[in-house]
Amino acid sequence: MKTNRLEAFSDGVLAIVITIMVLEFKIPETPHLSGLYGNFVYFISYLLSFVYLAIYWNNHHHIFQALEKVNGRILWANMHLLFWLSLIPFATQWGSHYFPAKEPLMFYGCILFMCSIASILLIYTIKKSQPPEILEAIKESKNYKSLISLGLYLVGIIAAIYNHWLAVTVYFIIAVLWIIPNKKIEEKLNQKH
């Protein structure tokens, strides 16, 4: 099967996930800027979650740009990733509504942890099912960043028990780690096309 249907479906799911998050903003009770304060915590949560979704979309785009075909295992691994990504709006809303409560912040970290696990499994599944010339373009995928992220998510989850700001900082650090692009993947993809 060609990748275009999987990519279009994934793009649609992520667009819906972002739309759900933006619809959670509440209209202020007043027309003054001070009325926006009630949305401040949700805005910060939305910003972080939006950045994570953008990172996953960007990485997904780069990986699938290298592929010509997908199989059933890749389809299911992709659905596994989309499942966890689709929980981000719920975790974002719960975490911001009860901030600084530790359980919602821990849950948010657990969802991000599972998104990372699902992404690693998707890349592993792709690597196991592609011919060598395709693998050349995706072998540069960020394994070290994935492992560091998993460890940091655990730190963030545990930190949420003791200090909510430390947990939030850890989640932001992980996002910054992934915003920095891996130029090797883009170079390999440009050579391929």
Contact map, one row per residue, 1 for C-alpha under 8 A:
1110000000000000000000000000000000000000000000000000000000000000000011100000000000000000000000000000000000000000000000000000000000000000000000000000000000000000000000000000000000000000000000000
1111100000000000000000000000000000000000000000000000000000000000000111000000000000000000000000000000000000000000000000000000000000000000000000000000000000000000000000000000000000000000000000000
1111111000000000000000000000000000000000000000000000000000000001001111000000000000000000000000000000000000000000000000000000000000000000000000000000000000000000000000000000000000000000000000000
0111111100000000000000000000000000000000000000000000000000000000000000000000000000000000000000000000000000000000000000000000000000000000000000000000000000000000000000000000000000000000000000000
0111111110000000000000000000000000000000000000000000000000000000000000000000000000000000000000000000000000000000000000000000000000000000000000000000000000000000000000000000000000000000000000000
0011111111000000000000000000000000000000000000000000000000000000000000000010000000000000000000000000000000000000000000000000000000000000000000000000000000000000000000000000000000000000000000000
0011111111100000000000000000000000000000000000000000000000001001000000000000000000000000000000000000000000000000000000000000000000000000000000000000000000000000000000000000000000000000000000000
0001111111110000000000000000000000000000000000000000000000000000000000000000000000000000000000000000000000000000000000000000000000000000000000000000000000000000000000000000000000000000000000000
0000111111111000000000000000000000000000000000000000000000000000000000000000000000000000000000000000000000000000000000000000000000000000000000000000000000000000000000000000000000000000000000000
0000011111111100000000000000000000000000000000000000000000000000000000000000000001000000000000000000000000000000000000000000000000000000000000000000000000000000000000000000000000000000000000000
0000001111111110000000000000000000000000000000000000000010000000000000000000000000000000000000000000000000000000000000000000000000000000000000000000000000000000000000000000000000000000000000000
0000000111111111000000000000000000000000000000000000000000000000000000000000000000000000000000000000000000000000000000000000000000000000000000000000000000000000000000000000000000000000000000000
0000000011111111100000000000000000000000000000000000000000000000000000000000000001000100000000000000000000000000000000000000000000000000000000000000000000000000000000000000000000000000000000000
0000000001111111110000000000000000000000000000000000100010000000000000000000000001001100000000000000000000000000000000000000000000000000000000000000000000000000000000000000000000000000000000000
0000000000111111111000000000000000000000000000000000000000000000000000000000000000000000000000000000000000000000000000000000000000000000000000000000000000000000000000000000000000000000000000000
0000000000011111111100000000000000000000000000000000000000000000000000000000000000000000000000000000000000000000000000000000000000000000000000000000000000000000000000000000000000000000000000000
0000000000001111111110000000000000000000000000000000000000000000000000000000000000001101100000000000000000000000000000000000000000000000000000000000000000000000000000000000000000000000000000000
0000000000000111111111000000000000000000000000000100100000000000000000000000000000000000100000000000000000000000000000000000000000000000000000000000000000000000000000000000000000000000000000000
0000000000000011111111100000000000000000000000000000000000000000000000000000000000000000000000000000000000000000000000000000000000000000000000000000000000000000000000000000000000000000000000000
0000000000000001111111110000000000000000000000000000000000000000000000000000000000000000100000000000000000000000000000000000000000000000000000000000000000000000000000000000000000000000000000000
0000000000000000111111111000000000000000000001000000000000000000000000000000000000000000100110000000000000000000000000000000000000000000000000000000000000000000000000000000000000000000000000000
0000000000000000011111111000000000000000000001000000000000000000000000000000000000000000000000000000000000000000000000000000000000000000000000000000000000000000000000000000000000000000000000000
0000000000000000001111111100000000000000000000000000000000000000000000000000000000000000000000000000000000000000000000000000000000000000000000000000000000000000000000000000000000000000000000000
0000000000000000000111111100000000000000000000000000000000000000000000000000000000000000000010000000000000000000000000000000000000000000000000000000000000000000000000000000000000000000000000000
0000000000000000000011111110000000000010011000000000000000000000000000000000000000000000000000000000000000000000000000000000000000000000000000000000000000000000000000000000000000000000000000000
0000000000000000000000111111000000000010000000000000000000000000000000000000000000000000000000000000000000000000000000000000000000000000000000000000000000000000000000000000000000000000000000000
0000000000000000000000001111100000000000000000000000000000000000000000000000000000000000000000000000000000000000000000000000000000000000000000000000000000000000000000000000000000000000000000000
0000000000000000000000000111111000110110000000000000000000000000000000000000000000000000000000000000000000000000000000000000000000000000000000000000000000000000000000000000000000000000000000000
0000000000000000000000000011111000100000000000000000000000000000000000000000000000000000000000000000000000000000000000000000000000000000000000000000000000000000000000000000000000000000000000000
0000000000000000000000000001111101100000000000000000000000000000000000000000000000000000000000000000000000000000000000000000000000000000000000000000000000000000000000000000000000000000000000000
0000000000000000000000000001111110100000000000000000000000000000000000000000000000000000000000000000000000000000000000000000000000000000000000000000000000000000000000000000000000000000000000000
0000000000000000000000000000011111110000000000000000000000000000000000000000000000000000000000000000000000000000000000000000000000000000000000000000000000000000000000000000000000000000000000000
0000000000000000000000000000001111111000000000000000000000000000000000000000000000000000000000000000000000000000000000000000000000000000000000000000000000000000000000000000000000000000000000000
0000000000000000000000000000010111111000000000000000000000000000000000000000000000000000000000000000000000000000000000000000000000000000000000000000000000000000000000000000000000000000000000000
0000000000000000000000000001111111111100000000000000000000000000000000000000000000000000000000000000000000000000000000000000000000000000000000000000000000000000000000000000000000000000000000000
0000000000000000000000000001000111111111000000000000000000000000000000000000000000000000000000000000000000000000000000000000000000000000000000000000000000000000000000000000000000000000000000000
0000000000000000000000000000000011111111000000000000000000000000000000000000000000000000000000000000000000000000000000000000000000000000000000000000000000000000000000000000000000000000000000000
0000000000000000000000000001000000111111100000000000000000000000000000000000000000000000000000000000000000000000000000000000000000000000000000000000000000000000000000000000000000000000000000000
0000000000000000000000001101000000011111111000000000000000000000000000000000000000000000000000000000000000000000000000000000000000000000000000000000000000000000000000000000000000000000000000000
0000000000000000000000000000000000011111111100000000000000000000000000000000000000000000000000000000000000000000000000000000000000000000000000000000000000000000000000000000000000000000000000000
0000000000000000000000000000000000000111111110000000000000000000000000000000000000000000000000011010000000000000000000000000000000000000000000000000000000000000000000000000000000000000000000000
0000000000000000000000001000000000000011111111000000000000000000000000000000000000000000000110011000000000000000000000000000000000000000000000000000000000000000000000000000000000000000000000000
0000000000000000000000001000000000000011111111100000000000000000000000000000000000000000000000000000000000000000000000000000000000000000000000000000000000000000000000000000000000000000000000000
0000000000000000000000000000000000000001111111110000000000000000000000000000000000000000000000000000000000000000000000000000000000000000000000000000000000000000000000000000000000000000000000000
0000000000000000000000000000000000000000111111111000000000000000000000000000000000000000000110110000000000000000000000000000000000000000000000000000000000000000000000000000000000000000000000000
0000000000000000000011000000000000000000011111111100000000000000000000000000000000000000000100000000000000000000000000000000000000000000000000000000000000000000000000000000000000000000000000000
0000000000000000000000000000000000000000001111111110000000000000000000000000000000000000000000000000000000000000000000000000000000000000000000000000000000000000000000000000000000000000000000000
0000000000000000000000000000000000000000000111111111000000000000000000000000000000000000000000000000000000000000000000000000000000000000000000000000000000000000000000000001001000000000000000000
0000000000000000000000000000000000000000000011111111100000000000000000000000000000000001100100000000000000000000000000000000000000000000000000000000000000000000000000000000000000000000000000000
0000000000000000010000000000000000000000000001111111110000000000000000000000000000000000000000000000000000000000000000000000000000000000000000000000000000000000000000000000000000000000000000000
0000000000000000000000000000000000000000000000111111111000000000000000000000000000000000000000000000000000000000000000000000000000000000000000000000000000000000000000000000001000000000000000000
0000000000000000000000000000000000000000000000011111111100000000000000000000000000000000000000000000000000000000000000000000000000000000000000000000000000000000000000000000001000000000000000000
0000000000000100010000000000000000000000000000001111111110000000000000000000000000001000000000000000000000000000000000000000000000000000000000000000000000000000000000000000000000000000000000000
0000000000000000000000000000000000000000000000000111111111000000000000000000000000000000000000000000000000000000000000000000000000000000000000000000000000000000000000000000000000000000000000000
0000000000000000000000000000000000000000000000000011111111100000000000000000000000000000000000000000000000000000000000000000000000000000000000000000000000000000000000000000001001100000000000000
0000000000000000000000000000000000000000000000000001111111110000000000000000000000000000000000000000000000000000000000000000000000000000000000000000000000000000000000000000000000000000000000000
0000000000100100000000000000000000000000000000000000111111111000000000000000000000000000000000000000000000000000000000000000000000000000000000000000000000000000000000000000000000000000000000000
0000000000000000000000000000000000000000000000000000011111111100000000000000000000000000000000000000000000000000000000000000000000000000000000000000000000000000000000000000000000000000000000000
0000000000000000000000000000000000000000000000000000001111111110000000000000000000000000000000000000000000000000000000000000000000000000000000000000000000000000000000000000000000000000000000000
0000000000000000000000000000000000000000000000000000000111111111000000000000000000000000000000000000000000000000000000000000000000000000000000000000000000000000000000000000000000000000000000000
0000001000000000000000000000000000000000000000000000000011111111100000000000000000000000000000000000000000000000000000000000000000000000000000000000000000000000000000000000000000000000000000000
0000000000000000000000000000000000000000000000000000000001111111110000000000000000000000000000000000000000000000000000000000000000000000000000000000000000000000000000000000000000000000110000000
0000000000000000000000000000000000000000000000000000000000111111111000000000000000000000000000000000000000000000000000000000000000000000010000000000000000000000000000000000000000000000000000000
0010001000000000000000000000000000000000000000000000000000011111111100000000000000000000000000000000000000000000000000000000000000000000000000000000000000000000000000000000000000000000000000000
0000000000000000000000000000000000000000000000000000000000001111111100000000000000000000000000000000000000000000000000000000000000000000000000000000000000000000000000000000000000000000000010000
0000000000000000000000000000000000000000000000000000000000000111111100000000000000000000000000000000000000000000000000000000000000000100110000000000000000000000000000000000000000000000000010010
0010000000000000000000000000000000000000000000000000000000000011111111000000000000000000000000000000000000000000000000000000000001000100000000000000000000000000000000000000000000000000000000000
0110000000000000000000000000000000000000000000000000000000000001111111000000000000000000000000000000000000000000000000000000000000000000000000000000000000000000000000000000000000000000000000000
1110000000000000000000000000000000000000000000000000000000000000001111100000000000000000000000000000000000000000000000000000000000000000000000000000000000000000000000000000000000000000000000000
1110000000000000000000000000000000000000000000000000000000000000001111110110000000000000000000000000000000000000000000000000000000000000000000000000000000000000000000000000000000000000000000000
1000000000000000000000000000000000000000000000000000000000000000000011111110000000000000000000000000000000000000000000000000000010000000000000000000000000000000000000000000000000000000000000000
0000000000000000000000000000000000000000000000000000000000000000000001111111000000000000000000000000000000000000000000000000000000000000000000000000000000000000000000000000000000000000000000000
0000000000000000000000000000000000000000000000000000000000000000000000111111100000000000000000000000000000000000000000000000100000000000000000000000000000000000000000000000000000000000000000000
0000000000000000000000000000000000000000000000000000000000000000000001111111110000000000000000000000000000000000000000000100110000000000000000000000000000000000000000000000000000000000000000000
0000010000000000000000000000000000000000000000000000000000000000000001111111111000000000000000000000000000000000000000000000000000000000000000000000000000000000000000000000000000000000000000000
0000000000000000000000000000000000000000000000000000000000000000000000011111111100000000000000000000000000000000000000000000000000000000000000000000000000000000000000000000000000000000000000000
0000000000000000000000000000000000000000000000000000000000000000000000001111111110000000000000000000000000000000000001001100100000000000000000000000000000000000000000000000000000000000000000000
0000000000000000000000000000000000000000000000000000000000000000000000000111111111000000000000000000000000000000000001000100000000000000000000000000000000000000000000000000000000000000000000000
0000000000000000000000000000000000000000000000000000000000000000000000000011111111100000000000000000000000000000000000000000000000000000000000000000000000000000000000000000000000000000000000000
0000000000000000000000000000000000000000000000000000000000000000000000000001111111110000000000000000000000000000000001000000000000000000000000000000000000000000000000000000000000000000000000000
0000000000000000000000000000000000000000000000000000000000000000000000000000111111111000000000000000000000000000001001100100000000000000000000000000000000000000000000000000000000000000000000000
0000000001001100000000000000000000000000000000000000000000000000000000000000011111111100000000000000000000000000000000000000000000000000000000000000000000000000000000000000000000000000000000000
0000000000000000000000000000000000000000000000000000000000000000000000000000001111111110000000000000000000000000000000000000000000000000000000000000000000000000000000000000000000000000000000000
0000000000000000000000000000000000000000000000000000000000000000000000000000000111111111000000000000000000000011011001000000000000000000000000000000000000000000000000000000000000000000000000000
0000000000000100100000000000000000000000000000000000100000000000000000000000000011111111000000000000000000000010001000000000000000000000000000000000000000000000000000000000000000000000000000000
0000000000001100100000000000000000000000000000000000000000000000000000000000000001111111100000000000000000000000000000000000000000000000000000000000000000000000000000000000000000000000000000000
0000000000000000000000000000000000000000000000000000000000000000000000000000000000111111111000000000000000000010000000000000000000000000000000000000000000000000000000000000000000000000000000000
0000000000000000100000000000000000000000000000001000000000000000000000000000000000011111111100000000000000010011000000000000000000000000000000000000000000000000000000000000000000000000000000000
0000000000000000110110000000000000000000000000001000000000000000000000000000000000000111111110000000000000000000000000000000000000000000000000000000000000000000000000000000000000000000000000000
0000000000000000000000000000000000000000000000000000000000000000000000000000000000000011111111000000000000000000000000000000000000000000000000000000000000000000000000000000000000000000000000000
0000000000000000000000000000000000000000000000000000000000000000000000000000000000000011111111100000000100110010000000000000000000000000000000000000000000000000000000000000000000000000000000000
0000000000000000000010000000000000000000010011001000000000000000000000000000000000000001111111110000000000010000000000000000000000000000000000000000000000000000000000000000000000000000000000000
0000000000000000000010010000000000000000010010000000000000000000000000000000000000000000111111111000000000000000000000000000000000000000000000000000000000000000000000000000000000000000000000000
0000000000000000000000000000000000000000000000000000000000000000000000000000000000000000011111111100000100000000000000000000000000000000000000000000000000000000000000000000000000000000000000000
0000000000000000000000000000000000000000000010000000000000000000000000000000000000000000001111111111100110110000000000000000000000000000000000000000000000000000000000000000000000000000000000000
0000000000000000000000000000000000000000110010000000000000000000000000000000000000000000000111111111000000000000000000000000000000000000000000000000000000000000000000000000000000000000000000000
0000000000000000000000000000000000000000110000000000000000000000000000000000000000000000000011111110000000000000000000000000000000000000000000000000000000000000000000000000000000000000000000000
0000000000000000000000000000000000000000000000000000000000000000000000000000000000000000000001111111100100000000000000000000000000000000000000000000000000000000000000000000000000000000000000000
0000000000000000000000000000000000000000100000000000000000000000000000000000000000000000000000111111110110000000000000000000000000000000000000000000000000000000000000000000000000000000000000000
0000000000000000000000000000000000000000000000000000000000000000000000000000000000000000000000110111110010000000000000000000000000000000000000000000000000000000000100000000000000000000000000000
0000000000000000000000000000000000000000000000000000000000000000000000000000000000000000000000100111111110000000000000000000000000000000000000000000000000000000000100000000000000000000000000000
0000000000000000000000000000000000000000000000000000000000000000000000000000000000000000000000000011111111000000000000000000000000000000000000000000000000000001110100000000000000000000000000000
0000000000000000000000000000000000000000000000000000000000000000000000000000000000000000000000000000111111100000000000000000000000000000000000000000000000000001100000000000000000000000000000000
0000000000000000000000000000000000000000000000000000000000000000000000000000000000000000001001100110111111110000000000000000000000000000000000000000000000000000000000000000000000000000000000000
0000000000000000000000000000000000000000000000000000000000000000000000000000000000000000000000100011111111111000000000000000000000000000000000000000000000001001000100100000000000000000000000000
0000000000000000000000000000000000000000000000000000000000000000000000000000000000000000000000000000011111111100000000000000000000000000000000000000000000011101100000000000000000000000000000000
0000000000000000000000000000000000000000000000000000000000000000000000000000000000000000001000100000001111111110000000000000000000000000000000000000000000001000000000000000000000000000000000000
0000000000000000000000000000000000000000000000000000000000000000000000000000000000000001001100100000000111111111000000000000000000000000000000000000000000000000000000000000000000000000000000000
0000000000000000000000000000000000000000000000000000000000000000000000000000000000000000000000000000000011111111100000000000000000000000000000000000000011011000000000000010000000000000000000000
0000000000000000000000000000000000000000000000000000000000000000000000000000000000000000000000000000000001111111110000000000000000000000000000000000000010001000000000000000000000000000000000000
0000000000000000000000000000000000000000000000000000000000000000000000000000000000011011001000000000000000111111111000000000000000000000000000000000000000000000000000000000000000000000000000000
0000000000000000000000000000000000000000000000000000000000000000000000000000000000010001000000000000000000011111111100000000000000000000000000000000000010000000000000000000000000000000000000000
0000000000000000000000000000000000000000000000000000000000000000000000000000000000000000000000000000000000001111111110000000000000000000000000000000010011000000000000000000000000000000000000000
0000000000000000000000000000000000000000000000000000000000000000000000000000000000010000000000000000000000000111111111000000000000000000000000000000000000000000000000000000000000000000000000000
0000000000000000000000000000000000000000000000000000000000000000000000000000000010011000000000000000000000000011111111100000000000000000000000000000000000000000000000000000000000000000000000000
0000000000000000000000000000000000000000000000000000000000000000000000000000000000000000000000000000000000000001111111110000000000000000000000000100110000000000000000000000000000000000000000000
0000000000000000000000000000000000000000000000000000000000000000000000000000000000000000000000000000000000000000111111111000000000000000000000000000010000000000000000000000000000000000000000000
0000000000000000000000000000000000000000000000000000000000000000000000000000110110010000000000000000000000000000011111111100000000000000000000000000000000000000000000000000000000000000000000000
0000000000000000000000000000000000000000000000000000000000000000000000000000000010000000000000000000000000000000001111111110000000000000000000000000000000000000000000000000000000000000000000000
0000000000000000000000000000000000000000000000000000000000000000000000000000000000000000000000000000000000000000000111111111000000000000000000000100000000000000000000000000000000000000000000000
0000000000000000000000000000000000000000000000000000000000000000000000000000100000000000000000000000000000000000000011111111100000000000000000000000000000000000000000000000000000000000000000000
0000000000000000000000000000000000000000000000000000000000000000000000000100110010000000000000000000000000000000000001111111110000000000000000000000000000000000000000000000000000000000000000000
0000000000000000000000000000000000000000000000000000000000000000000000000000000000000000000000000000000000000000000000111111111000000000000000000000000000000000000000000000000000000000000000000
0000000000000000000000000000000000000000000000000000000000000000000000000000000000000000000000000000000000000000000000011111111100000000000000000000000000000000000000000000000000000000000000000
0000000000000000000000000000000000000000000000000000000000000000000000001100100000000000000000000000000000000000000000001111111110000000000000000000000000000000000000000000000000000000000000000
0000000000000000000000000000000000000000000000000000000000000000000000000100000000000000000000000000000000000000000000000111111111000000000000000000000000000000000000000000000000000000000000000
0000000000000000000000000000000000000000000000000000000000000000000000000000000000000000000000000000000000000000000000000011111111000010011000000000000000000000000000000000000000000000000000000
0000000000000000000000000000000000000000000000000000000000000000000000000000000000000000000000000000000000000000000000000001111111000000000000000000000000000000000000000000000000000000000000000
0000000000000000000000000000000000000000000000000000000000000000000000100000000000000000000000000000000000000000000000000000111111100000000000000000000000000000000000000000000000000000000000000
0000000000000000000000000000000000000000000000000000000000000000001000000000000000000000000000000000000000000000000000000000011111110110000000000000000000000000000000000000000000000000000000000
0000000000000000000000000000000000000000000000000000000000000000000000000000000000000000000000000000000000000000000000000000000011111110000000000000000000000000000000000000000000000000000000000
0000000000000000000000000000000000000000000000000000000000000000000000000000000000000000000000000000000000000000000000000000000001111111000000000000000000000000000000000000000000000000000000000
0000000000000000000000000000000000000000000000000000000000000000000000000000000000000000000000000000000000000000000000000000000000111111100000000000000000000000000000000000000000000000000000000
0000000000000000000000000000000000000000000000000000000000000000011000000000000000000000000000000000000000000000000000000000000001111111110000000000000000000000000000000000000000000000000000000
0000000000000000000000000000000000000000000000000000000000000000000000000000000000000000000000000000000000000000000000000000001001111111111000000000000000000000000000000000000000000000000000000
0000000000000000000000000000000000000000000000000000000000000000000000000000000000000000000000000000000000000000000000000000000000011111111100000000000000000000000000000000000000000000000100000
0000000000000000000000000000000000000000000000000000000000000000010000000000000000000000000000000000000000000000000000000000000000001111111100000000000000000000000000000000000000000000100110010
0000000000000000000000000000000000000000000000000000000000000010010000000000000000000000000000000000000000000000000000000000001000000111111110000000000000000000000000000000000000000000100100000
0000000000000000000000000000000000000000000000000000000000000000000000000000000000000000000000000000000000000000000000000000001000000011111110000000000000000000000000000000000000000000000000000
0000000000000000000000000000000000000000000000000000000000000000000000000000000000000000000000000000000000000000000000000000000000000001111111000000000000000000000000000000000000000001100000000
0000000000000000000000000000000000000000000000000000000000000000000000000000000000000000000000000000000000000000000000000000000000000000011111100000000000000000000000000000000000000100100000000
0000000000000000000000000000000000000000000000000000000000000000000000000000000000000000000000000000000000000000000000000000000000000000000111111100000000000000000000000000000000000100000000000
0000000000000000000000000000000000000000000000000000000000000000000000000000000000000000000000000000000000000000000000000000000000000000000011111110000000000000000000000000000000000000000000000
0000000000000000000000000000000000000000000000000000000000000000000000000000000000000000000000000000000000000000000000000000000000000000000001111111000000000000000000000000000000000000000000000
0000000000000000000000000000000000000000000000000000000000000000000000000000000000000000000000000000000000000000000000000000000000000000000001111111100000000000000000000000000011000000000000000
0000000000000000000000000000000000000000000000000000000000000000000000000000000000000000000000000000000000000000000100010000000000000000000001111111110000000000000000000000000000000000000000000
0000000000000000000000000000000000000000000000000000000000000000000000000000000000000000000000000000000000000000000000000000000000000000000000111111111000000000000000000000000000000000000000000
0000000000000000000000000000000000000000000000000000000000000000000000000000000000000000000000000000000000000000000000000000000000000000000000011111111100000000000000000000000000000000000000000
0000000000000000000000000000000000000000000000000000000000000000000000000000000000000000000000000000000000000000000100000000000000000000000000001111111110000000000000000000010000000000000000000
0000000000000000000000000000000000000000000000000000000000000000000000000000000000000000000000000000000000000000100110000000000000000000000000000111111111000000000000000000000000000000000000000
0000000000000000000000000000000000000000000000000000000000000000000000000000000000000000000000000000000000000000000000000000000000000000000000000011111111100000000000000000000000000000000000000
0000000000000000000000000000000000000000000000000000000000000000000000000000000000000000000000000000000000000000000000000000000000000000000000000001111111110000000000000110010000000000000000000
0000000000000000000000000000000000000000000000000000000000000000000000000000000000000000000000000000000000001101100000000000000000000000000000000000111111111000000000000110010000000000000000000
0000000000000000000000000000000000000000000000000000000000000000000000000000000000000000000000000000000000001000100000000000000000000000000000000000011111111100000000000000000000000000000000000
0000000000000000000000000000000000000000000000000000000000000000000000000000000000000000000000000000000000000000000000000000000000000000000000000000001111111110000000100100000000000000000000000
0000000000000000000000000000000000000000000000000000000000000000000000000000000000000000000000000000000001001000000000000000000000000000000000000000000111111111000001110110000000000000000000000
0000000000000000000000000000000000000000000000000000000000000000000000000000000000000000000000000000000011101100000000000000000000000000000000000000000011111111100000100000000000000000000000000
0000000000000000000000000000000000000000000000000000000000000000000000000000000000000000000000000000000001000000000000000000000000000000000000000000000001111111110000100000000000000000000000000
0000000000000000000000000000000000000000000000000000000000000000000000000000000000000000000000000000000000000000000000000000000000000000000000000000000000111111111101100000000000000000000000000
0000000000000000000000000000000000000000000000000000000000000000000000000000000000000000000000000000011011000000000000000000000000000000000000000000000000011111111111100000000000000000000000000
0000000000000000000000000000000000000000000000000000000000000000000000000000000000000000000000000000011001000000000000000000000000000000000000000000000000001111111100000000000000000000000000000
0000000000000000000000000000000000000000000000000000000000000000000000000000000000000000000000000000010000000000000000000000000000000000000000000000000000000111111100000000000000000000000000000
0000000000000000000000000000000000000000000000000000000000000000000000000000000000000000000000000000000000000000000000000000000000000000000000000000000000000011111111100000000000000000000000000
0000000000000000000000000000000000000000000000000000000000000000000000000000000000000000000000000001110010000000000000000000000000000000000000000000000000000011111111110000000000000000000000000
0000000000000000000000000000000000000000000000000000000000000000000000000000000000000000000000000000000000000000000000000000000000000000000000000000000000000001001111111000000000000000000000000
0000000000000000000000000000000000000000000000000000000000000000000000000000000000000000000000000000000000000000000000000000000000000000000000000000000000010011001111111100000000000000000000000
0000000000000000000000000000000000000000000000000000000000000000000000000000000000000000000000000000000010000000000000000000000000000000000000000000000000111111001111111110000000000000000000000
0000000000000000000000000000000000000000000000000000000000000000000000000000000000000000000000000000000000000000000000000000000000000000000000000000000000010000000111111111000000000000000000000
0000000000000000000000000000000000000000000000000000000000000000000000000000000000000000000000000000000000000000000000000000000000000000000000000000000000000000000011111111100000000000000000000
0000000000000000000000000000000000000000000000000000000000000000000000000000000000000000000000000000000000000000000000000000000000000000000000000000000110110000000001111111110000000000000000000
0000000000000000000000000000000000000000000000000000000000000000000000000000000000000000000000000000000000001000000000000000000000000000000000000000000110010000000000111111111000000000000000000
0000000000000000000000000000000000000000000000010000000000000000000000000000000000000000000000000000000000000000000000000000000000000000000000000000000000000000000000011111111100000000000000000
0000000000000000000000000000000000000000000000000000000000000000000000000000000000000000000000000000000000000000000000000000000000000000000000000000000000000000000000001111111110000000000000000
0000000000000000000000000000000000000000000000000000000000000000000000000000000000000000000000000000000000000000000000000000000000000000000000000000100110000000000000000111111111000000000000000
0000000000000000000000000000000000000000000000010011001000000000000000000000000000000000000000000000000000000000000000000000000000000000000000000000000000000000000000000011111111100000000000000
0000000000000000000000000000000000000000000000000000000000000000000000000000000000000000000000000000000000000000000000000000000000000000000000000000000000000000000000000001111111110000000000000
0000000000000000000000000000000000000000000000000000000000000000000000000000000000000000000000000000000000000000000000000000000000000000000000001000000000000000000000000000111111110000000000000
0000000000000000000000000000000000000000000000000000001000000000000000000000000000000000000000000000000000000000000000000000000000000000000000001000000000000000000000000000011111111000000000000
0000000000000000000000000000000000000000000000000000001000000000000000000000000000000000000000000000000000000000000000000000000000000000000000000000000000000000000000000000001111111000000000000
0000000000000000000000000000000000000000000000000000000000000000000000000000000000000000000000000000000000000000000000000000000000000000000000000000000000000000000000000000000111111100000000000
0000000000000000000000000000000000000000000000000000000000000000000000000000000000000000000000000000000000000000000000000000000000000000000000000000000000000000000000000000000001111110000000000
0000000000000000000000000000000000000000000000000000000000000000000000000000000000000000000000000000000000000000000000000000000000000000000011000000000000000000000000000000000000011111110000000
0000000000000000000000000000000000000000000000000000000000000000000000000000000000000000000000000000000000000000000000000000000000000000000000000000000000000000000000000000000000001111111000000
0000000000000000000000000000000000000000000000000000000000000000000000000000000000000000000000000000000000000000000000000000000000000000000100000000000000000000000000000000000000000111111100000
0000000000000000000000000000000000000000000000000000000000000100000000000000000000000000000000000000000000000000000000000000000000000000110110000000000000000000000000000000000000000111111110000
0000000000000000000000000000000000000000000000000000000000000100000000000000000000000000000000000000000000000000000000000000000000000000000000000000000000000000000000000000000000000111111111000
0000000000000000000000000000000000000000000000000000000000000000000000000000000000000000000000000000000000000000000000000000000000000000000000000000000000000000000000000000000000000011111111100
0000000000000000000000000000000000000000000000000000000000000000000000000000000000000000000000000000000000000000000000000000000000000001110000000000000000000000000000000000000000000001111111110
0000000000000000000000000000000000000000000000000000000000000000110000000000000000000000000000000000000000000000000000000000000000000000100000000000000000000000000000000000000000000000111111111
0000000000000000000000000000000000000000000000000000000000000000000000000000000000000000000000000000000000000000000000000000000000000000000000000000000000000000000000000000000000000000011111111
0000000000000000000000000000000000000000000000000000000000000000000000000000000000000000000000000000000000000000000000000000000000000000000000000000000000000000000000000000000000000000001111111
0000000000000000000000000000000000000000000000000000000000000000010000000000000000000000000000000000000000000000000000000000000000000000100000000000000000000000000000000000000000000000000111111
0000000000000000000000000000000000000000000000000000000000000000000000000000000000000000000000000000000000000000000000000000000000000000000000000000000000000000000000000000000000000000000011111
